[in-house]
């Protein structure tokens, strides 16, 4: 996805690329499931229900009055209603009632059954997703059951055009389908589940030292208790603190009281509202690999660029900067103007301002180079792409 449109469009696009009778398991990527044997059991139960054309959701039996989750009201296996995150009084009532489950955000169904219900209850999403997929998938002789031609190659990556994605209405699977459909079943799931949806939840799951601190290796403390301490690079030291969350990354430092980590999303929104703060990510992911900014000054910038095997950057030029490339590991094929140069470890090349150039990794191992940019303007928008394998905008 070039831009997120919530869960309903993402699931719809995936289902449109499948045959209608294929069983789909939808699961968040960051949940923790401790009881694998019971998980297999409930997955089989869900699969059997999905074969009978039901939309299946997994309900987690609540163990306390949680206000951070949505709830599913059930009558046996039938889902009667979906409820928003409650206040503490309602959450307590749900816990005592015995037929309310935490909404895990996991689902199982036939691709075609889900799409039929989506078309019925959210036709605008269905049609926009179908159009977006049709615009982007390279056609083949294989058709799915919804009129779209798709590639059956296991190596095929379906890329959706940004403009097409933005035309899809934004909505969750719960709002778009699950709350409206009469085909919803809920499978009670006692699987040792946690959504690890906050740093407080993460702290609960991580091992602790003798002082109740959950820490990484680069940590030194004096009289500090019950803290979550995490960092990538720098050594973190604390003195006389208790019940704090400290998360240090290359981009930002978070310090929060335990119990307040649900507010992290609010501070993220605040950062997004400040363009200067929002655009400071040190590592950026691209279709060909990644780059990490090692040093950034008004007149020069140093990057570590890693290119995947067979990855190739666009043929491009810059109006405001020159570049120096030094190969650290791997073998680079460099296009510079009309010539092509092969560089190996400890070899380098100079890219003059305005010169057409391209970097390619033709090897079987990752290519790593150090790039030094020098110029009056070093923004990422000073790129004129002449040819690009990934069809990106300039």
BELLIN-V653738 format. One record per backbone hydrogen bond with DSSP energy under -0.5 kcal/mol. NH is the residue of the N-H (numbers start at 1). CO is the residue of the C=O. If there is no record, write none. Layout:
nh=NH co=CO
nh=NH co=CO
This chain:
nh=5 co=6
nh=8 co=171
nh=9 co=5
nh=9 co=171
nh=10 co=6
nh=11 co=7
nh=12 co=8
nh=13 co=9
nh=14 co=10
nh=15 co=11
nh=16 co=12
nh=17 co=13
nh=17 co=14
nh=18 co=15
nh=22 co=19
nh=24 co=109
nh=26 co=24
nh=26 co=107
nh=27 co=25
nh=31 co=28
nh=32 co=194
nh=34 co=191
nh=34 co=192
nh=35 co=191
nh=36 co=34
nh=39 co=35
nh=40 co=36
nh=41 co=37
nh=42 co=38
nh=43 co=39
nh=44 co=40
nh=45 co=41
nh=46 co=42
nh=47 co=43
nh=48 co=44
nh=49 co=45
nh=50 co=46
nh=51 co=47
nh=52 co=48
nh=52 co=49
nh=53 co=50
nh=54 co=49
nh=55 co=183
nh=56 co=54
nh=56 co=108
nh=57 co=185
nh=58 co=106
nh=59 co=57
nh=59 co=187
nh=60 co=58
nh=60 co=102
nh=61 co=59
nh=61 co=189
nh=62 co=100
nh=66 co=64
nh=71 co=83
nh=72 co=101
nh=73 co=81
nh=74 co=72
nh=74 co=99
nh=75 co=78
nh=78 co=75
nh=79 co=184
nh=80 co=73
nh=80 co=78
nh=81 co=73
nh=83 co=71
nh=86 co=69
nh=91 co=87
nh=92 co=88
nh=93 co=89
nh=94 co=90
nh=95 co=91
nh=96 co=92
nh=97 co=93
nh=98 co=94
nh=101 co=72
nh=102 co=60
nh=103 co=70
nh=104 co=58
nh=104 co=102
nh=107 co=26
nh=108 co=56
nh=109 co=24
nh=111 co=22
nh=112 co=20
nh=113 co=20
nh=114 co=110
nh=115 co=111
nh=116 co=112
nh=117 co=113
nh=118 co=114
nh=119 co=115
nh=120 co=116
nh=121 co=117
nh=122 co=118
nh=125 co=122
nh=126 co=122
nh=127 co=123
nh=128 co=124
nh=129 co=125
nh=130 co=126
nh=131 co=127
nh=132 co=128
nh=133 co=129
nh=134 co=130
nh=135 co=131
nh=136 co=132
nh=137 co=133
nh=139 co=137
nh=144 co=148
nh=147 co=144
nh=150 co=142
nh=156 co=153
nh=158 co=156
nh=159 co=157
nh=165 co=161
nh=166 co=162
nh=167 co=163
nh=168 co=165
nh=171 co=5
nh=176 co=172
nh=177 co=173
nh=178 co=173
nh=179 co=174
nh=180 co=177
nh=181 co=177
nh=185 co=55
nh=186 co=77
nh=187 co=57
nh=188 co=186
nh=189 co=59
nh=190 co=188
nh=191 co=189
nh=194 co=32
nh=202 co=198
nh=203 co=199
nh=204 co=200
nh=205 co=201
nh=205 co=202
nh=206 co=202
nh=209 co=213
nh=212 co=209
nh=214 co=227
nh=215 co=213
nh=219 co=217
nh=220 co=236
nh=222 co=238
nh=225 co=241
nh=226 co=211
nh=228 co=244
nh=229 co=214
nh=229 co=227
nh=230 co=246
nh=232 co=248
nh=236 co=218
nh=238 co=220
nh=240 co=222
nh=243 co=225
nh=245 co=256
nh=246 co=228
nh=247 co=254
nh=248 co=230
nh=249 co=247
nh=249 co=252
nh=254 co=247
nh=256 co=245
nh=258 co=243
nh=260 co=257
nh=263 co=260
nh=264 co=261
nh=265 co=262
nh=266 co=263
nh=267 co=263
nh=268 co=264
nh=269 co=265
nh=270 co=266
nh=271 co=267
nh=272 co=268
nh=273 co=269
nh=274 co=271
nh=275 co=273
nh=278 co=274
nh=279 co=275
nh=280 co=277
nh=284 co=291
nh=286 co=289
nh=289 co=286
nh=290 co=306
nh=291 co=284
nh=292 co=304
nh=293 co=282
nh=294 co=292
nh=294 co=302
nh=295 co=302
nh=297 co=300
nh=301 co=373
nh=302 co=295
nh=303 co=371
nh=304 co=292
nh=305 co=303
nh=305 co=369
nh=306 co=290
nh=307 co=367
nh=308 co=288
nh=310 co=361
nh=311 co=308
nh=313 co=359
nh=315 co=387
nh=316 co=314
nh=316 co=357
nh=317 co=384
nh=322 co=374
nh=323 co=351
nh=324 co=372
nh=325 co=349
nh=326 co=370
nh=327 co=347
nh=328 co=368
nh=329 co=368
nh=332 co=343
nh=333 co=360
nh=334 co=332
nh=334 co=341
nh=335 co=333
nh=335 co=358
nh=336 co=334
nh=336 co=339
nh=337 co=356
nh=339 co=336
nh=341 co=334
nh=343 co=332
nh=343 co=341
nh=346 co=327
nh=347 co=344
nh=349 co=325
nh=351 co=323
nh=352 co=350
nh=354 co=318
nh=355 co=352
nh=357 co=316
nh=358 co=335
nh=360 co=333
nh=361 co=311
nh=362 co=331
nh=362 co=360
nh=367 co=307
nh=368 co=329
nh=369 co=305
nh=370 co=326
nh=371 co=303
nh=371 co=369
nh=372 co=324
nh=373 co=301
nh=373 co=371
nh=374 co=322
nh=375 co=299
nh=376 co=320
nh=377 co=320
nh=382 co=379
nh=383 co=381
nh=384 co=317
nh=385 co=383
nh=386 co=315
nh=386 co=384
nh=387 co=315
nh=391 co=388
